[in-house]
């Protein structure tokens, strides 16, 4: 033993409490039994990381991303998609293929027939829609008319204004007919009544065909010839409208002079005549304004009388009846010339023979 054994205090580490603590192995029982000085050799050494030795990232973060091969959308919570069944898929059979082939052949035949009709000019893809008549009528529409489709955007306003003016003209004819009825009933004037009825029946379709349709086609195809037709017919109608508005006697109108000159029939009758005269005057003024506006647009489009003549000649030459008549005339002239040549040659030869 060493000399320390003789110490009056004895061995300080031989105390039973200290011996019990140092003899126990570290366990995970708790903080009370943890010995910070035990297992010093097994503790990992702390390394200082720097720019030359960066800290290592755990391998779980360095793993490459794996592309999921399942293209199905995420399943909503609480919803289970229906199970796929092979019977839900389309099964193309030989009968379906044959039916589709026949349908394609039918459509190809229809397209070929339509192209042939378009080439020969016998097909009109636009169905007539004017005048709008009910399906119960024995006759149908005669023209196709759609200002929003066939007329350029910059000319749609004036064409629509002309169409409203034509409808106003029909109203004017009807108002003049009402005035004729009033004159017939009040003063027994049968002339104005008959003339106003005839104008209502005849001028309603003629005004549409003779000046509105030419104006419509002029703006649709930029046709100088149709412009000329419109100006001629509409100017004549404007002259008659002014005459009607003035109310010259014997013209069949209930104009201003007629309303002033008629004295019998009462106040109501005279009020009707003055209203009709006002309608006639309003229409004459509106017609003049529309004519001026159309003429200004006509001058800006570059149309001219020479172009109108060229279009007329071209249209006449394209007409099948004119072409047939020209062909027949040329054939007749050629046959006549050949006949005269042969007849003249035969007579000359006969006269030179001596018997």
C-alpha positions as CSV (number, residue, x, y, z in Angstrom):
1,X,0.0,0.0,0.0
2,X,1.0,3.6,-0.5
3,X,1.7,6.0,2.1
4,X,-1.7,7.6,1.7
5,X,-3.3,4.6,3.4
6,X,-2.1,5.8,6.6
7,X,-4.0,9.0,6.3
8,X,-6.3,9.6,9.1
9,X,-9.1,10.3,6.6
10,X,-8.6,7.1,4.7
11,X,-9.2,6.6,1.0
12,X,-11.7,9.2,-0.2
13,X,-12.6,7.1,-3.3
14,X,-13.4,4.1,-1.1
15,X,-16.5,5.6,0.1
16,X,-19.4,3.2,-0.6
17,X,-21.7,5.9,-2.2
18,X,-18.9,6.9,-4.6
19,X,-18.1,3.3,-5.4
20,X,-21.7,2.6,-6.2
21,X,-22.1,5.5,-8.6
22,X,-18.8,4.8,-10.5
23,X,-19.6,1.1,-10.7
24,X,-22.9,1.5,-12.5
25,X,-23.1,1.4,-16.4
26,X,-24.8,4.2,-18.2
27,X,-28.4,3.4,-19.1
28,X,-31.3,5.2,-20.6
29,X,-33.2,5.3,-17.4
30,X,-33.1,9.1,-17.2
31,X,-31.1,12.2,-16.5
32,X,-30.4,11.1,-12.9
33,X,-28.2,8.1,-14.0
34,X,-26.5,9.8,-16.9
35,X,-22.7,10.0,-16.5
36,X,-21.2,12.7,-18.8
37,X,-17.7,11.3,-18.2
38,X,-18.6,7.8,-19.3
39,X,-17.8,6.4,-22.8
40,X,-15.6,9.3,-23.6
41,X,-13.8,7.3,-26.3
42,X,-16.9,6.5,-28.3
43,X,-18.2,10.1,-28.7
44,X,-17.7,11.5,-32.2
45,X,-15.2,14.3,-32.5
46,X,-16.6,17.6,-33.6
47,X,-15.1,18.8,-36.8
48,X,-15.0,22.4,-37.8
49,X,-16.5,23.0,-41.2
50,X,-15.4,25.8,-43.5
51,X,-15.4,26.9,-47.1
52,X,-12.8,24.2,-47.9
53,X,-14.7,21.5,-46.1
54,X,-18.5,22.2,-46.3
55,X,-20.9,20.3,-44.3
56,X,-22.2,17.1,-45.8
57,X,-25.9,16.9,-46.8
58,X,-27.7,13.8,-45.7
59,X,-28.0,11.3,-48.5
60,X,-31.8,11.4,-48.3
61,X,-31.7,14.9,-49.8
62,X,-29.1,14.0,-52.5
63,X,-31.2,11.3,-54.0
64,X,-32.3,12.2,-57.6
65,X,-36.0,12.8,-58.2
66,X,-37.8,9.9,-59.7
67,X,-40.4,10.6,-62.4
68,X,-43.7,8.9,-61.6
69,X,-44.9,6.8,-64.5
70,X,-48.5,6.9,-63.4
71,X,-50.2,9.6,-65.4
72,X,-53.5,9.3,-63.6
73,X,-54.7,12.5,-61.9
74,X,-54.6,12.6,-58.1
75,X,-57.6,11.0,-56.6
76,X,-59.9,13.3,-54.7
77,X,-60.3,12.5,-51.1
78,X,-63.4,10.4,-50.4
79,X,-64.0,9.6,-54.1
80,X,-63.1,6.3,-55.8
81,X,-62.9,6.3,-59.6
82,X,-64.9,3.6,-61.4
83,X,-63.1,0.6,-62.4
84,X,-62.1,0.4,-66.0
85,X,-63.8,-2.3,-68.0
86,X,-62.9,-3.5,-71.4
87,X,-66.5,-3.5,-72.5
88,X,-66.7,0.3,-72.3
89,X,-64.1,0.8,-75.0
90,X,-65.3,1.2,-78.6
91,X,-64.9,-1.9,-80.7
92,X,-64.6,-1.1,-84.4
93,X,-66.1,-3.9,-86.4
94,X,-66.2,-4.6,-90.0
95,X,-69.7,-3.4,-90.3
96,X,-68.8,0.0,-88.8
97,X,-65.9,0.4,-91.2
98,X,-68.2,-0.4,-94.1
99,X,-70.8,2.1,-93.0
100,X,-68.2,4.8,-92.6
101,X,-66.8,4.0,-96.0
102,X,-70.2,4.3,-97.6
103,X,-70.8,7.6,-95.9
104,X,-67.5,9.0,-97.1
105,X,-68.3,7.9,-100.6
106,X,-71.7,9.6,-100.5
107,X,-70.3,12.9,-99.2
108,X,-67.6,12.7,-101.9
109,X,-70.3,12.3,-104.6
110,X,-72.3,15.2,-103.2
111,X,-69.2,17.4,-103.2
112,X,-68.4,16.4,-106.8
113,X,-72.0,17.2,-107.9
114,X,-71.9,20.6,-106.1
115,X,-68.6,21.5,-107.7
116,X,-70.0,20.6,-111.1
117,X,-73.1,22.7,-110.4
118,X,-70.9,25.6,-109.3
119,X,-68.8,25.3,-112.4
120,X,-71.8,25.4,-114.7
121,X,-73.6,28.1,-112.8
122,X,-76.6,26.0,-111.9
123,X,-76.2,26.0,-108.1
124,X,-77.0,28.7,-105.6
125,X,-75.9,27.9,-102.1
126,X,-77.9,30.8,-100.7
127,X,-81.5,30.1,-100.3
128,X,-83.9,32.9,-101.1
129,X,-85.2,34.7,-98.0
130,X,-87.0,37.8,-99.4
131,X,-89.8,38.6,-99.3
132,X,-90.3,36.8,-96.0
133,X,-93.4,34.7,-96.5
134,X,-94.9,32.1,-94.2
135,X,-94.5,28.4,-95.1
136,X,-98.3,28.0,-95.6
137,X,-98.2,30.3,-98.7
138,X,-98.2,28.5,-102.1
139,X,-95.3,30.7,-103.3
140,X,-91.9,31.3,-101.7
141,X,-89.2,33.9,-101.5
142,X,-87.6,35.2,-104.6
143,X,-84.3,36.8,-103.6
144,X,-81.5,36.3,-101.1
145,X,-80.8,39.4,-99.2
146,X,-78.6,39.9,-96.2
147,X,-77.0,43.3,-95.7
148,X,-74.7,42.2,-92.9
149,X,-73.2,39.5,-95.1
150,X,-73.3,40.6,-98.7
151,X,-72.6,44.4,-98.3
152,X,-69.2,45.7,-97.3
153,X,-69.1,47.3,-93.8
154,X,-68.5,50.8,-95.0
155,X,-71.6,50.7,-97.2
156,X,-74.0,48.9,-94.9
157,X,-75.4,52.1,-93.4
158,X,-76.4,53.7,-96.7
159,X,-77.9,50.4,-98.0
160,X,-79.9,49.9,-94.8
161,X,-81.0,53.5,-95.1
162,X,-82.2,52.9,-98.6
163,X,-84.1,49.8,-97.5
164,X,-85.9,51.8,-94.8
165,X,-86.7,54.5,-97.4
166,X,-88.3,51.8,-99.6
167,X,-90.4,50.7,-96.7
168,X,-91.3,54.3,-96.1
169,X,-92.3,54.6,-99.7
170,X,-94.7,51.6,-99.3
171,X,-96.2,53.5,-96.3
172,X,-96.5,56.6,-98.4
173,X,-98.4,54.7,-101.1
174,X,-100.7,53.3,-98.4
175,X,-101.3,56.7,-96.9
176,X,-102.1,58.1,-100.3
177,X,-104.6,55.2,-100.7
178,X,-106.2,56.2,-97.4
179,X,-106.5,59.8,-98.7
180,X,-108.2,58.5,-101.9
181,X,-110.7,56.5,-99.8
182,X,-111.4,59.7,-97.8
183,X,-111.9,61.7,-100.9
184,X,-114.2,59.0,-102.4
185,X,-116.3,58.9,-99.2
186,X,-116.4,62.7,-98.6
187,X,-116.7,64.3,-102.1
188,X,-117.2,61.2,-104.3
189,X,-113.9,61.6,-106.0
190,X,-113.4,58.2,-107.7
191,X,-110.3,59.3,-109.7
192,X,-108.0,59.7,-106.8
193,X,-109.2,56.5,-105.2
194,X,-108.7,54.3,-108.3
195,X,-105.3,55.9,-109.1
196,X,-104.0,55.5,-105.5
197,X,-105.1,51.8,-105.5
198,X,-103.4,51.1,-108.7
199,X,-100.2,52.8,-107.5
200,X,-100.2,50.8,-104.3
201,X,-100.5,47.5,-106.1
202,X,-98.1,48.2,-109.0
203,X,-95.4,50.6,-107.6
204,X,-94.7,48.5,-104.5
205,X,-93.0,45.6,-106.3
206,X,-91.7,47.8,-109.1
207,X,-89.9,50.2,-106.7
208,X,-88.1,47.3,-105.1
209,X,-87.1,45.7,-108.4
210,X,-86.2,48.9,-110.3
211,X,-84.2,50.9,-107.8
212,X,-83.6,49.2,-104.5
213,X,-82.3,45.9,-106.0
214,X,-80.0,47.7,-108.4
215,X,-78.6,49.8,-105.5
216,X,-78.2,46.7,-103.5
217,X,-76.3,44.9,-106.3
218,X,-74.3,48.0,-107.0
219,X,-72.8,48.1,-103.5
220,X,-72.5,44.4,-103.3
221,X,-70.4,44.0,-106.5
222,X,-69.3,47.5,-107.1
223,X,-71.2,47.6,-110.3
224,X,-71.3,50.9,-112.3
225,X,-74.1,49.6,-114.5
226,X,-76.4,49.0,-111.5
227,X,-75.5,52.5,-110.1
228,X,-76.7,54.0,-113.4
229,X,-79.9,52.0,-113.3
230,X,-80.5,53.2,-109.8
231,X,-79.9,56.8,-110.6
232,X,-82.1,56.8,-113.6
233,X,-85.1,55.1,-112.0
234,X,-84.8,56.8,-108.6
235,X,-84.5,60.3,-110.1
236,X,-87.7,59.7,-112.1
237,X,-89.4,58.5,-108.9
238,X,-88.1,61.6,-107.1
239,X,-89.7,63.8,-109.7
240,X,-93.0,62.1,-109.3
241,X,-92.7,62.3,-105.5
242,X,-92.2,66.1,-105.7
243,X,-95.3,66.3,-108.0
244,X,-97.3,64.2,-105.5
245,X,-96.1,66.3,-102.6
246,X,-97.2,69.5,-104.4
247,X,-100.6,67.9,-105.1
248,X,-101.1,68.9,-108.7
249,X,-104.8,68.0,-109.6
250,X,-105.2,65.1,-111.9
251,X,-102.1,63.2,-110.7
252,X,-104.0,61.0,-108.3
253,X,-102.3,62.3,-105.2
254,X,-103.5,63.9,-102.0
255,X,-100.8,66.5,-101.9
256,X,-100.7,70.0,-100.5
257,X,-102.7,71.8,-103.3
258,X,-105.4,69.1,-103.2
259,X,-105.7,69.4,-99.4
260,X,-106.0,73.2,-99.6
261,X,-108.4,73.2,-102.6
262,X,-110.8,70.6,-101.2
263,X,-113.4,72.4,-99.1
264,X,-116.1,69.9,-98.4
265,X,-116.2,66.9,-96.2
266,X,-115.7,68.4,-92.7
267,X,-112.8,69.0,-90.4
268,X,-111.8,65.3,-90.0
269,X,-111.6,64.8,-93.8
270,X,-109.4,67.9,-94.2
271,X,-107.2,66.8,-91.4
272,X,-106.6,63.4,-93.1
273,X,-105.7,65.2,-96.4
274,X,-103.2,67.5,-94.7
275,X,-101.6,64.5,-92.9
276,X,-101.3,62.6,-96.2
277,X,-99.8,65.8,-97.8
278,X,-97.2,66.0,-94.9
279,X,-96.2,62.4,-95.4
280,X,-95.7,63.0,-99.2
281,X,-93.6,66.1,-98.5
282,X,-91.5,64.2,-96.0
283,X,-90.8,61.4,-98.4
284,X,-89.8,63.7,-101.2
285,X,-87.2,65.4,-98.9
286,X,-85.9,62.0,-97.6
287,X,-85.6,60.8,-101.2
288,X,-83.5,63.8,-102.2
289,X,-81.2,63.4,-99.2
290,X,-80.6,59.7,-100.0
291,X,-80.0,60.4,-103.6
292,X,-77.3,63.0,-102.7
293,X,-75.6,60.6,-100.3
294,X,-75.6,57.7,-102.7
295,X,-74.2,60.0,-105.5
296,X,-71.4,61.2,-103.2
297,X,-70.4,57.6,-102.4
298,X,-70.7,56.7,-106.1
299,X,-68.2,59.4,-107.0
300,X,-65.7,58.2,-104.4
301,X,-65.8,54.6,-105.6
302,X,-64.3,55.5,-109.0
303,X,-67.4,54.3,-110.9
304,X,-68.1,55.9,-114.3
305,X,-70.3,55.8,-117.3
306,X,-67.6,54.1,-119.3
307,X,-67.4,51.3,-116.8
308,X,-71.1,50.9,-116.9
309,X,-71.0,50.5,-120.7
310,X,-68.3,47.9,-120.4
311,X,-70.2,46.0,-117.8
312,X,-73.3,46.1,-119.9
313,X,-71.5,44.8,-123.0
314,X,-69.8,42.1,-120.9
315,X,-73.1,41.0,-119.3
316,X,-74.8,40.9,-122.7
317,X,-72.1,38.8,-124.2
318,X,-72.3,36.4,-121.3
319,X,-76.0,35.9,-121.7
320,X,-76.8,32.4,-123.0
321,X,-79.7,33.6,-125.2
322,X,-77.6,36.4,-126.7
323,X,-74.8,34.0,-127.4
324,X,-77.2,31.5,-129.0
325,X,-78.7,34.3,-131.2
326,X,-75.3,35.5,-132.2
327,X,-74.2,31.9,-133.1
328,X,-77.3,31.4,-135.2
329,X,-76.9,34.7,-137.0
330,X,-73.2,33.9,-137.7
331,X,-74.1,30.4,-139.0
332,X,-76.8,31.8,-141.2
333,X,-74.5,34.5,-142.6
334,X,-71.8,31.9,-143.3
335,X,-74.2,29.5,-145.0
336,X,-75.6,32.3,-147.1
337,X,-72.2,33.5,-148.1
338,X,-71.1,29.9,-149.0
339,X,-74.3,29.4,-151.0
340,X,-73.8,32.6,-153.0
341,X,-70.2,31.6,-153.7
342,X,-71.1,28.2,-155.0
343,X,-74.0,29.5,-157.0
344,X,-71.9,32.2,-158.6
345,X,-69.1,29.8,-159.4
346,X,-71.4,27.3,-161.0
347,X,-73.1,29.9,-163.1
348,X,-69.8,31.2,-164.4
349,X,-68.6,27.7,-165.3
350,X,-71.8,26.9,-167.1
351,X,-71.6,30.1,-169.1
352,X,-68.1,29.3,-170.3
353,X,-69.0,25.9,-171.8
354,X,-69.6,25.8,-175.6
355,X,-71.8,23.2,-177.3
